Amino acid sequence: MKFLNRLILIIYSWLMLIISILLCLVIFRIIPIGQVEGFFEYAVYDLASTHTKVLLGACLVFILLSLKCIFFGTKPKTPSESQGVLLENDNGKLMITRETLENLVNSVAKGFEGTEEVHTKIELDRENNVNVYANLIVSTDVVIKELSTDLQNKIKEKVKNATDLEVKEVNIKVKNVAPKEEGKNK
């Protein structure tokens, strides 16, 4: 959400909160209704006065803000932003979900010797380029630099072959080295 929209929403929300509290105070007779009537009579008595013009301007702004919130408040997410990548051709449409891409990357990473555990996150940009974030736990006998380079290349290749999507980058984070199990002796 843009900064200006956020600011407008915050101001509008605070003002609606204040108006609601004041209305509740009038309903529960904490503020006498005569005082409210007196305020409005004073505020709108003279249409040429400055305070009446300011009040009218504020009312018009609230009407416009209300209409904006009702009709233009939220924009619906497109399928590619919320679910995955939508590909179209002459025969129809194909939705490749983020989950599908994550499972594909996980299967590639788990196929590498020395990879003990994998967690992936997929991000898509507006041009349907794929950014892969993989968190790994590797075994103690692996050369991490070689594993990560081979894994990056293999992930790019596999995603391109399987989905025809370009992988912009593959970011690998080695979170931990799995301790050797004492029951295993090689």
Backbone torsions as a table, in degrees:
resi	resn	phi	psi	omega
1	MET	NA	135.8	-179.3
2	LYS	-67.6	156.6	-176.8
3	PHE	-59.1	-45.1	-178.4
4	LEU	-62.7	-42.0	177.6
5	ASN	-62.8	-39.7	177.9
6	ARG	-63.5	-45.0	-179.2
7	LEU	-62.0	-44.6	178.5
8	ILE	-61.2	-43.8	-179.6
9	LEU	-64.1	-39.6	178.8
10	ILE	-64.7	-47.8	-179.8
11	ILE	-62.3	-46.5	-179.6
12	TYR	-61.1	-43.2	180.0
13	SER	-63.2	-43.5	179.2
14	TRP	-63.4	-43.2	179.7
15	LEU	-65.7	-40.0	177.3
16	MET	-65.1	-36.0	176.8
17	LEU	-63.5	-46.0	180.0
18	ILE	-63.2	-45.0	179.2
19	ILE	-62.1	-41.2	179.5
20	SER	-64.6	-41.4	178.8
21	ILE	-64.3	-44.8	179.0
22	LEU	-61.6	-40.8	178.3
23	LEU	-63.4	-40.7	176.8
24	CYS	-63.2	-40.1	178.7
25	LEU	-64.0	-35.6	176.5
26	VAL	-69.9	-43.2	-178.8
27	ILE	-62.0	-40.3	179.9
28	PHE	-86.6	9.9	174.7
29	ARG	60.5	29.7	173.3
30	ILE	-79.6	-38.0	171.6
31	ILE	-106.0	121.7	-179.2
32	PRO	-64.0	140.8	-177.5
33	ILE	-65.6	-25.1	177.5
34	GLY	-62.8	-37.5	177.8
35	GLN	-65.4	-38.8	179.3
36	VAL	-67.2	-43.6	177.9
37	GLU	-61.4	-42.8	179.4
38	GLY	-62.3	-40.5	178.5
39	PHE	-62.2	-46.1	-178.1
40	PHE	-70.3	-35.6	175.8
41	GLU	-62.1	-43.7	179.5
42	TYR	-66.1	-40.7	-174.7
43	ALA	-69.6	-33.6	-175.0
44	VAL	-114.4	8.0	-176.2
45	TYR	-63.8	-48.6	-176.5
46	ASP	-109.5	106.6	-176.7
47	LEU	-66.2	-19.3	-179.5
48	ALA	-87.4	-10.1	-176.5
49	SER	-74.9	157.3	-177.0
50	THR	-65.8	-44.2	-176.8
51	HIS	-65.2	-30.4	176.8
52	THR	-69.7	-40.5	178.2
53	LYS	-65.3	-39.5	177.9
54	VAL	-64.5	-44.3	179.0
55	LEU	-62.7	-42.6	177.5
56	LEU	-62.9	-42.2	177.7
57	GLY	-61.7	-42.5	178.6
58	ALA	-63.6	-40.3	178.2
59	CYS	-62.9	-42.9	178.0
60	LEU	-63.3	-40.0	177.4
61	VAL	-62.6	-42.6	178.5
62	PHE	-64.3	-38.3	177.4
63	ILE	-62.9	-45.8	179.7
64	LEU	-64.6	-41.5	177.9
65	LEU	-63.8	-39.3	178.3
66	SER	-63.5	-45.0	178.4
67	LEU	-63.2	-39.1	177.7
68	LYS	-62.4	-44.9	-179.9
69	CYS	-65.3	-37.8	-178.6
70	ILE	-70.2	-47.9	-171.6
71	PHE	-97.9	-26.5	-175.1
72	PHE	-125.6	16.0	-173.5
73	GLY	-62.8	-48.5	-178.8
74	THR	-130.2	139.8	175.4
75	LYS	-99.9	136.1	-179.6
76	PRO	-68.1	143.7	177.3
77	LYS	-73.0	141.6	174.7
78	THR	-77.8	156.0	-178.4
79	PRO	-55.7	-36.5	-177.4
80	SER	-68.8	-31.4	179.1
81	GLU	-73.0	-38.5	-171.6
82	SER	-94.5	-32.7	-171.0
83	GLN	-114.0	-38.2	-175.8
84	GLY	166.1	-142.8	-177.8
85	VAL	-109.7	128.7	177.8
86	LEU	-103.0	116.3	178.1
87	LEU	-108.0	139.8	179.9
88	GLU	-126.9	145.4	172.0
89	ASN	-144.4	-170.4	-177.5
90	ASP	-64.4	-26.8	-176.1
91	ASN	-86.6	-16.3	-178.7
92	GLY	149.8	-153.0	-175.7
93	LYS	-119.8	152.6	176.3
94	LEU	-135.4	125.0	176.6
95	MET	-104.6	118.5	174.4
96	ILE	-104.6	112.1	-174.2
97	THR	-78.5	161.5	175.3
98	ARG	-61.0	-38.5	179.8
99	GLU	-60.7	-40.6	177.8
100	THR	-61.5	-45.0	179.4
101	LEU	-64.9	-40.4	178.1
102	GLU	-63.4	-42.7	178.1
103	ASN	-64.1	-38.1	178.2
104	LEU	-63.3	-46.1	178.8
105	VAL	-65.1	-41.6	178.1
106	ASN	-60.1	-42.3	-178.9
107	SER	-66.6	-36.6	176.9
108	VAL	-64.9	-47.0	-176.6
109	ALA	-66.6	-39.3	-179.7
110	LYS	-69.8	-19.9	177.1
111	GLY	-74.9	-12.5	180.0
112	PHE	-84.8	134.4	177.1
113	GLU	-70.5	132.2	-178.8
114	GLY	102.7	-10.4	176.5
115	THR	-92.5	116.4	-177.5
116	GLU	-91.2	-42.1	-176.0
117	GLU	-147.9	144.0	-177.3
118	VAL	-137.2	136.1	171.2
119	HIS	-131.8	126.7	-176.8
120	THR	-121.4	155.8	173.8
121	LYS	-135.8	135.4	-179.2
122	ILE	-113.2	132.7	171.9
123	GLU	-121.2	142.7	-179.3
124	LEU	-120.5	136.4	174.7
125	ASP	-95.7	-178.3	-175.0
126	ARG	-65.8	-23.7	179.0
127	GLU	-92.0	13.4	-179.2
128	ASN	63.5	27.3	170.8
129	ASN	-80.9	144.9	-174.8
130	VAL	-102.4	131.4	170.6
131	ASN	-113.3	123.7	-176.7
132	VAL	-107.8	133.2	174.4
133	TYR	-121.8	113.4	-176.8
134	ALA	-118.6	127.2	174.5
135	ASN	-105.1	124.7	-174.3
136	LEU	-118.6	150.4	162.2
137	ILE	-118.7	124.1	-174.1
138	VAL	-113.8	163.0	177.9
139	SER	-79.6	164.9	-173.8
140	THR	-71.6	-23.5	-175.3
141	ASP	-93.9	14.6	-177.6
142	VAL	-97.9	148.1	172.9
143	VAL	-91.3	108.3	-169.1
144	ILE	-62.0	-42.7	-177.6
145	LYS	-63.5	-43.9	179.0
146	GLU	-65.8	-44.0	179.0
147	LEU	-58.8	-46.7	-177.1
148	SER	-66.6	-41.2	178.3
149	THR	-63.6	-47.0	179.1
150	ASP	-63.4	-40.9	-179.3
151	LEU	-65.8	-42.9	178.0
152	GLN	-59.2	-47.2	-179.7
153	ASN	-63.9	-43.4	-177.9
154	LYS	-66.6	-39.3	178.6
155	ILE	-63.8	-46.0	178.6
156	LYS	-59.1	-45.5	-178.5
157	GLU	-64.2	-46.4	-175.5
158	LYS	-67.0	-43.2	179.3
159	VAL	-65.5	-40.8	178.7
160	LYS	-63.7	-44.8	-178.9
161	ASN	-68.5	-39.2	-175.0
162	ALA	-79.9	-33.9	-171.8
163	THR	-123.2	-11.5	-175.5
164	ASP	63.9	27.8	175.9
165	LEU	-104.0	144.2	177.9
166	GLU	-83.3	133.1	174.0
167	VAL	-94.5	113.7	-177.5
168	LYS	-71.3	-45.5	178.4
169	GLU	-155.8	151.0	174.9
170	VAL	-121.2	110.7	-179.0
171	ASN	-102.1	121.4	-177.9
172	ILE	-113.6	132.9	176.1
173	LYS	-123.0	117.9	176.3
174	VAL	-87.0	107.6	-175.1
175	LYS	-78.1	-33.1	-173.7
176	ASN	-164.5	163.9	171.4
177	VAL	-110.6	124.0	-178.0
178	ALA	-69.4	132.4	178.5
179	PRO	-69.3	146.4	177.1
180	LYS	-66.8	137.4	176.9
181	GLU	-76.7	136.3	-175.7
182	GLU	-71.5	-22.1	179.6
183	GLY	-73.5	-18.4	-178.5
184	LYS	-98.0	122.3	174.0
185	ASN	-126.0	126.6	-179.4
186	LYS	-107.0	NA	NA
